[in-house]
Amino acid sequence: MSHYKHITPVEREKILLLHSQNCTITYIANSIGRDKSTISRELSRNIVDNRYSAISAQTAYEAR
């Protein structure tokens, strides 16, 4: 059984807010209590045209 905890829609909104304020990945990770590799992976998977969208990220997650 995996102990991996998926990113929630609320966490995605926080990532969006902090990322749009040009906060570092480390700062975002510390702010929401996640590892910085999790945030980095989330952003790299879900940035389109240099923008992160929490709604699009959640939709893509659900499709996976």
Residue pairs with C-beta under 8 A, 6 or more apart in sequence:
6 61
7 15
7 34
7 38
7 42
7 57
7 61
9 54
9 58
11 32
11 34
12 42
12 54
12 57
12 58
13 54
14 28
14 31
14 32
15 28
15 32
15 39
15 42
15 43
15 52
15 54
16 52
16 53
16 54
18 27
18 28
18 31
19 28
19 43
19 52
20 52
23 31
25 36
25 39
25 40
25 43
26 36
28 36
28 39
29 35
29 36
29 38
29 39
32 39
42 57
43 52
45 57
45 60
46 52
46 53
46 56
46 57
46 60
48 56
